[in-house]
């Protein structure tokens, strides 16, 4: 299992509601929290890059 933060909308994704933008910091934090709450321990979580976090 790997939770990665670098998603960006490519090709037709830019015109598809729901996947037409990168994740927000809040969405990524919620995904990390859900992973931890599920008790998944075998895997890797990528840190969200600082420049992607809104100030």
C-alpha positions as CSV (number, residue, x, y, z in Angstrom):
1,X,0.0,0.0,0.0
2,X,1.3,3.5,-0.8
3,X,-0.4,6.8,-0.2
4,X,1.1,9.3,-2.6
5,X,0.6,13.1,-2.7
6,X,1.7,14.1,-6.2
7,X,-1.6,13.6,-8.1
8,X,-2.3,16.2,-10.7
9,X,-5.1,16.3,-13.4
10,X,-3.6,15.2,-16.7
11,X,-5.3,14.8,-20.1
12,X,-9.1,14.5,-19.7
13,X,-9.0,14.6,-15.9
14,X,-8.8,18.4,-16.1
15,X,-12.3,18.4,-17.5
16,X,-13.7,15.7,-15.2
17,X,-15.5,17.0,-12.1
18,X,-14.1,15.5,-8.9
19,X,-10.6,14.8,-10.3
20,X,-10.0,18.1,-12.1
21,X,-7.6,19.5,-9.5
22,X,-4.8,18.5,-7.1
23,X,-5.7,17.4,-3.6
24,X,-5.9,20.1,-0.9
25,X,-3.8,19.7,2.2
26,X,-7.0,19.1,4.2
27,X,-8.0,16.2,1.8
28,X,-4.6,14.6,2.0
29,X,-4.5,14.9,5.8
30,X,-7.9,13.2,5.9
31,X,-6.6,10.4,3.7
32,X,-3.6,9.9,6.0
33,X,-5.9,9.9,9.1
34,X,-8.3,7.3,7.4
35,X,-5.3,5.1,6.7
36,X,-4.1,5.3,10.3
37,X,-7.6,4.7,11.6
38,X,-7.9,1.6,9.4
39,X,-4.8,0.2,11.1
40,X,-2.9,-0.3,7.9
41,X,0.8,-0.6,8.9
42,X,2.5,-2.2,6.0
43,X,3.1,0.5,3.5
44,X,4.4,4.0,2.8
45,X,2.9,7.5,3.2
46,X,4.5,10.2,1.1
47,X,4.8,13.6,2.8
48,X,2.8,16.4,1.2
49,X,5.2,19.0,-0.1
50,X,5.3,22.2,1.8
51,X,4.8,24.3,-1.4
52,X,1.4,22.6,-1.9
53,X,0.1,23.5,1.5
54,X,-1.9,26.7,1.5
55,X,-0.7,29.3,4.0
